[in-house]
Amino acid sequence: MATEYEQSYGEYRGPGFREAGAGDGGRRHRLPAGLRAPFEARSWGELAYVLLSLPISVLLFTYAVVMVALGVGLLVTFLGIPVLAAGLAGLRGFGALERARARGLLGLEVADPEPLRMKKRGAMAWMGAVLKSGASWRAMLYAMVHLPWAVFSFIIAVTFWSLGWTLMTYPAWFWLFPMYGGQDGIQLYGDEGHHIYLDNPFEITVTALVGLLFTLATPWIVRALTTVDRLMVHGLLGPTRLSARVVELESDRGVVVDTAAADLRRIERDLHDGAQARLVALAMDLGLAKEKLTEDPEEAVRMVDEAHGEVKTALRELRDLARGIHPAVLTDRGLDAALSSIASRCTVPVQVEVDLPSRPAPAIEGIAYFTVSELLQNISKHAQATWAAVDVWRVEDRLMLQVVDNGIGGADTSSGSGLAGLAERLDAVDGILVVDSPVGGPTRVTAELPWRAV
């Protein structure tokens, strides 16, 4: 699982950045991070971000103030709303550029904010959507608050960077300007009677060491400054948690609708190809038996006996179909009995252990049942296992499911597999599916579902 920082702000992927061990045969850096920082591409990318922030923020602030002030001032006329909407739309465009700049120099991955929602087409609908969009006003707020911070961070970064490198290279200035060297210091070199001396070598050494400390500290100071930039870009130019949740729920709703439609098609196909076809054949056999009743009673009895067997088969198929829709044992006796029932029909021995303090909501209970049922079917068809185990327990507000087998492994949730569809179903109710199935086995599939009481 990603850390909260990586989920919120992304991991750095700036120019020239390489992960440890990537492309270098797993070789570790010999220098500690504190000594490498001034020369790393990440540090220079962050410094470039801070230096560019000042002119960009001045332009952005000027545009925001002019357009918003002009739009508000013209609200007394019919031009106010179009000007204000155009200004906010321009700020949304600047926000996209800022996200791209943060992505390129800071490695910060921020999703686009919620799109404009227009119920109708036309200029008026577009202006209304821009003015109602929270992302538009957050972009304006970013333009206002970013300028003072950009000025502060620019001053700090330039001061520390220039001071550090100037002091650290202080001894080299005597080569560039030998006329300032004295006669009482340390002789550096002589040429045709001309000598260069360092005045007060102790002072020069201390100055260079202080410069080295500033140089080593500057990347970390700049990194701290860009952390604030990360927060502003993520908080003001990215999607809000509410909008992201709305998008997620809309996606989940589509998954639920598609799943329900697929289940209806499956039920229709099973009825048409199974029980319905068998009942049609049964009706034809009974009709023939009726015709044979007076002419050949023995043949009629034989045909009735066959029809009786067909009725039993049709009833069994209807019972299996009903169990696939929602088993009665699950409603009457809960997950323990229902899972034991499907485990008894698996092709390998299955150990079932259910440890729940109470029954969850029927919807969660049904999803848990069908999840285990699908996983046991996969074991029967593909795993080539000799045993399997099913564990169900509760952890705080989560219902945990785990199915383990000793099969050949190699299961994954790649697109098009049954596990991918199962993962989508669980995601529709804020569930999680984790598959650990190395080639050669064993396979361990863990599912989490939200616990909802009855």
KAUR-V567614 format. One record per backbone hydrogen bond with DSSP energy under -0.5 kcal/mol. NH is the residue of the N-H (numbers start at 0). CO is the residue of the C=O. E is the energy in kcal/mol with one decimal. If there is no record, write none. Layout:
nh=[NH/NH]
co=[CO/CO]
e=[E/E]
//
This chain:
nh=[6/7/8/9/9/16/20/21/22/25/26/34/35/36/38/39/39/43/44/45/46/47/48/49/50/51/52/53/54/55/56/57/58/59/60/61/62/63/64/65/66/67/68/69/70/71/72/73/74/75/76/79/79/81/82/83/84/85/86/87/88/89/90/91/92/93/94/95/96/97/98/99/100/101/102/103/104/105/106/107/108/109/117/118/125/126/127/128/129/130/131/132/136/137/138/139/140/141/142/143/144/145/146/147/148/149/150/151/152/153/154/155/156/157/158/159/160/161/162/163/164/165/166/167/168/169/171/172/172/173/174/175/176/179/180/185/187/188/190/193/194/195/197/198/203/204/205/206/207/208/209/210/211/212/213/214/215/216/217/218/220/221/222/223/224/225/226/227/227/228/229/230/231/232/233/234/235/236/236/237/243/244/245/246/247/248/249/250/251/252/253/254/255/256/257/258/259/260/261/262/263/264/265/266/267/268/269/270/271/272/273/274/275/277/278/279/280/281/282/283/284/285/286/287/288/289/290/291/292/292/294/295/299/300/301/302/303/304/305/306/307/308/309/310/311/312/313/314/315/316/317/318/319/320/321/322/323/324/325/326/330/331/332/333/333/337/338/339/340/341/342/343/344/344/345/348/350/351/352/354/354/360/364/365/366/367/368/369/370/371/372/373/374/375/376/377/378/379/380/381/382/382/383/384/387/388/389/390/391/392/393/394/397/398/399/399/400/401/402/403/404/405/407/409/416/420/421/422/423/424/425/426/427/428/429/430/431/433/435/435/436/437/439/440/440/441/442/443/444/445/445/446/447/448/449/450/451/453]
co=[2/3/4/4/5/13/26/18/20/20/23/31/31/32/35/35/36/39/40/41/42/43/44/45/46/47/48/49/50/51/52/53/54/55/56/57/58/59/60/61/62/63/64/65/66/67/68/69/71/72/73/73/76/77/78/79/80/81/82/83/84/85/86/87/88/89/90/91/92/93/94/95/96/97/98/99/100/101/101/101/106/107/115/116/121/122/123/124/125/126/127/128/132/133/134/135/136/137/138/139/140/141/142/143/144/145/146/147/148/149/150/151/152/153/154/155/156/157/158/159/160/161/162/163/164/166/168/168/169/170/171/171/172/176/177/197/195/195/193/190/192/188/185/196/199/200/201/202/203/204/205/206/207/208/209/210/211/212/213/214/216/217/218/219/220/221/222/223/224/224/225/226/227/228/229/230/231/231/232/233/239/240/241/242/243/244/245/246/247/248/249/250/251/252/253/254/255/256/257/258/259/260/261/262/263/264/265/266/267/268/269/269/270/273/274/275/276/277/278/279/280/281/282/283/284/285/286/287/288/289/290/291/295/296/297/298/299/300/301/302/303/304/305/306/307/308/309/310/311/312/313/314/315/316/317/318/319/320/321/322/326/327/328/328/329/333/334/335/336/337/338/339/340/341/342/385/387/349/389/352/391/451/360/361/362/363/364/365/366/367/368/369/370/371/372/373/374/375/376/377/377/378/378/378/348/403/350/401/352/399/354/397/394/448/392/397/446/390/444/388/442/386/382/436/413/416/417/418/419/420/421/422/423/425/426/425/447/445/433/443/434/441/407/407/437/404/404/435/402/433/443/400/431/398/428/396/449/358]
e=[-2.3/-1.9/-3.3/-0.6/-1.3/-2.0/-0.6/-2.4/-0.7/-0.6/-1.2/-0.8/-1.7/-2.0/-2.0/-0.7/-1.1/-1.7/-2.4/-2.3/-2.3/-2.5/-2.0/-2.1/-2.5/-2.3/-1.4/-0.8/-0.6/-1.9/-2.8/-2.1/-2.2/-2.8/-3.0/-2.4/-2.3/-2.5/-2.6/-2.4/-2.6/-2.4/-2.2/-2.5/-2.6/-2.8/-2.5/-1.6/-1.2/-0.5/-2.0/-1.4/-0.9/-0.6/-2.1/-2.7/-2.9/-2.5/-2.4/-2.4/-2.4/-2.4/-1.9/-1.9/-1.8/-2.3/-2.2/-1.7/-1.7/-2.5/-2.2/-2.0/-2.5/-2.6/-2.0/-2.3/-2.5/-1.6/-0.6/-1.9/-0.7/-0.8/-0.7/-0.5/-2.0/-2.7/-2.5/-2.2/-2.3/-2.4/-1.9/-1.2/-1.1/-2.1/-1.9/-1.6/-2.2/-2.2/-1.9/-1.6/-2.4/-1.9/-0.6/-0.5/-1.0/-2.9/-2.4/-2.2/-3.0/-2.3/-2.2/-2.3/-2.7/-2.6/-2.3/-2.4/-2.5/-2.6/-2.3/-2.5/-2.2/-2.2/-2.5/-2.4/-1.7/-1.4/-0.9/-0.7/-1.3/-1.4/-1.1/-1.3/-2.9/-1.7/-1.9/-1.3/-2.9/-0.6/-2.7/-1.8/-0.5/-1.6/-1.7/-0.6/-1.9/-2.5/-2.5/-2.4/-2.4/-2.3/-2.7/-2.4/-2.1/-2.3/-2.4/-2.5/-2.5/-2.0/-2.1/-0.7/-2.0/-2.9/-2.1/-1.9/-2.1/-2.6/-1.1/-0.9/-0.7/-1.2/-2.6/-2.0/-2.3/-2.9/-2.8/-2.7/-2.6/-0.6/-1.6/-0.5/-2.7/-2.3/-2.2/-2.5/-2.3/-2.7/-2.5/-2.3/-2.7/-2.7/-1.9/-2.0/-2.8/-2.6/-2.5/-2.6/-2.7/-2.5/-2.4/-2.5/-2.4/-2.3/-2.3/-2.6/-2.6/-2.6/-2.7/-2.5/-2.6/-3.0/-1.8/-0.7/-2.9/-2.3/-2.6/-2.2/-2.1/-2.0/-2.4/-2.0/-2.3/-2.5/-2.0/-2.1/-2.4/-2.2/-1.7/-2.0/-0.9/-0.5/-0.6/-2.8/-2.2/-2.6/-2.3/-2.4/-2.2/-2.4/-2.1/-2.3/-2.2/-1.9/-2.1/-2.2/-1.9/-2.2/-2.7/-2.5/-2.2/-2.3/-2.5/-2.3/-2.5/-2.5/-2.6/-2.3/-1.9/-1.4/-2.6/-0.6/-1.2/-2.5/-2.8/-0.7/-1.1/-2.0/-3.2/-1.8/-1.8/-1.9/-2.1/-1.6/-0.6/-0.5/-1.1/-0.6/-2.3/-0.6/-2.6/-0.5/-3.1/-3.2/-2.8/-2.6/-2.0/-2.5/-2.1/-2.5/-2.0/-2.2/-2.5/-2.3/-2.2/-2.6/-1.9/-2.0/-1.8/-2.3/-2.2/-2.9/-1.0/-0.6/-0.7/-0.5/-1.9/-2.5/-3.4/-2.6/-2.3/-1.9/-0.7/-2.6/-1.8/-3.8/-3.1/-0.6/-2.7/-2.2/-2.5/-2.5/-2.0/-1.3/-2.5/-1.2/-1.9/-1.5/-2.0/-2.5/-1.9/-2.0/-2.2/-2.4/-1.5/-1.4/-1.7/-3.1/-1.9/-3.1/-0.5/-2.6/-0.6/-0.6/-3.2/-0.5/-2.5/-0.5/-1.9/-2.8/-2.5/-2.8/-0.5/-2.8/-2.6/-2.2/-0.6/-2.7/-0.6/-0.8]
//
